[in-house]
C-alpha cells in the first residue's frame, strides 16, 4: 500500500484480496499511470528499481491471463 500511495497524489478508492491472497487496490487510470511512471524512474539500486527490473525481465509473473 505504501508503494501505491508514494508521492501522495494517488487515491486508493477501495481495497480487496484476490484469489491468491494478494492485496488489490482500486485506483484511477491516471493514478495507476503515475505510479508506474514513478516506479520506472526510481534511482538505480533502490528497491523500487529492482522491482521494475524484475517486472520487465519476467512479465509472465505480472501479466493477466485467462485460465
C-alpha positions in Angstrom: 0.0 0.0 0.0 2.8 2.4 0.8 4.2 1.9 -2.7 0.9 2.7 -4.3 0.5 5.9 -2.3 4.1 7.1 -2.6 4.0 10.6 -4.0 0.7 11.5 -2.3 -1.3 12.1 -5.5 -2.8 8.6 -6.0 -6.0 8.0 -4.1 -7.0 4.4 -3.4 -10.7 4.1 -3.9 -11.1 0.6 -2.5 -9.1 -2.4 -1.5 -9.7 -6.1 -1.8 -8.0 -9.5 -1.8 -7.6 -11.7 -4.9 -7.9 -15.5 -5.0 -4.2 -15.9 -4.1 -4.4 -13.6 -1.1 -2.6 -10.7 -2.7 -3.9 -7.2 -2.0 -5.7 -5.3 -4.7 -6.1 -1.5 -4.9 -8.7 0.3 -7.0 -7.1 3.4 -8.4 -7.9 5.7 -11.3 -6.2 5.1 -14.6 -4.3 8.4 -14.1 -3.2 7.3 -10.7 -2.0 3.9 -12.0 -0.1 5.6 -14.8 1.6 8.0 -12.3 2.5 5.0 -10.0 4.1 3.1 -12.9 6.0 6.2 -14.1 7.4 6.7 -10.5 8.3 3.0 -10.4 10.1 3.2 -13.7 12.0 6.3 -12.9 13.4 5.4 -9.5 17.2 5.6 -8.8 19.2 2.6 -9.8 19.9 0.3 -6.8 16.7 1.2 -5.0 14.1 -1.4 -4.0 11.6 0.1 -6.5 14.2 0.0 -9.3 14.8 -3.7 -8.5 11.0 -4.4 -8.7 10.8 -2.5 -12.0 13.7 -4.6 -13.4 12.1 -7.8 -12.2 8.8 -6.9 -13.8 10.5 -6.2 -17.1 12.6 -9.3 -17.0 9.7 -11.6 -16.1 6.5 -10.2 -17.5 4.7 -13.5 -17.3 4.6 -13.0 -13.5 2.8 -9.7 -13.6 0.5 -10.0 -16.7 -3.1 -11.0 -16.7 -4.1 -14.2 -18.4 -7.2 -16.3 -18.7 -7.3 -19.6 -17.1 
